[in-house]
């Protein structure tokens, strides 16, 4: 099973901190915070409203991709068929799958310090 790790990058030190892990199984998405999440948040000062997950003991489950990850995907609703084919070709994918797109794009946004990376 593939895991994608939500990480926070400290751009001053270029250090990456793992926040939690996302995986997909049987068309459902699951997310779990790391065990030391509470201490990590204090250490790296992530704004508390940025991470929608609060319970480090819980495995969050959803039929659709969690919004914090979904917002990091291309907005394909506005893509033409040709543009979608070009996107898939660019990332060497045969079909559009949100999990796979996150994996290859790393979910980078210019708005924050998060990144999504595969196995660590």
N, C-alpha and C positions, 0 to 999 in steps of 0.2 A: 504494500500500500504506500502511495506517495503522500508525503507530508509537505506542506508549505508553511514556512515560519514567518510570522509577522515580527519584524524587527524595527527597532528605533535606532537611528544613526545619530551619534554625537558628531556633528561636523567639525567641532574644535579638535577632537582627538581622532576622528575617523573610526571610532570604535562602534561596533554593532552590538545591540542588546536584544536578546530574544524575549519577546512578549508572550507568545503562545504559538500553538500549532493548529493548522487547518488541514482537514482531510475530507475526502469525498468517498462515500461507500454506498452502493445501491441507490444512486441518485439522491442521496441526502448529504448535506454538509455538516461537519462537526468541527467545533473549535474548543480548545482548552488552553487556559492561561498556564504559564509555568508556575511551579510551586512557590518560588520566591517573588512572585509578582508584586505583592504589597510593599516589600522592601525596595524592590527595583524602582517602583514609581517614585518613592521618596528620593532615591539616589539620583535618578536622571531627570526628575521633575517634569514628567509628562502631565499635561493638563488633564484633570480627572474626567472631564466631559468628552475627551477624545476617544477613549476606549469604552465601547458600550458593554463590555463584559466585566462583571465585578466579582463573581464568586469563583475563586481559584480551585475549588473542589468540584465544580460542576463541569460536565461536558455539554456544551451548548449544541443543540441540534436544530436543523432547519431544512425544509424542502427546497428553499431557494438560497442563493448565496447571500451571506450576511452583508448588510449595507456598507460596512467599513471596507469590504473587499470589492463589492459591486461597483462602487464609485471609482475604482481604480482600473476599470475595464474601458475599452473603446466603446463609444456610444453607437453601436452598430445599427440601431433603429433608423439612423439617418444615412446609412451607407447604401449605395447602390449595389446591385449584384456584382458588378465588376469590382467595385472598391472592396467588397467583402472577399472576393476571390484573391485580390492582391494582398490583402491582409493575411489570409491563410497561407498564401505562397511565401510571403515574407518570413513567416514563422515556421514554415515547413509543416503545416497542419492540414489534415484532410477535411476536417469539419470544425465548426465553431463550438468550442467547449470552454465555458468560463474558467474552469479550474486550470485547463491547459494554457489558456491565454495568460492567466496570472503567472503561471510558472515561467513562461518565456519572456514576458514583459517586466516581471518583478514588481508590477503594480506601482511603479514610480509616479509620483505627482510632484509638481513644483511647489505645492502648497504646504507640505509637511516633511517631517523627518523619517517617515516610514518607508520600508521596503519589504518585499515579500520574496523569500528565497527558498529554494528546494532543500533537500537533505543537508544537514550540517555534520 
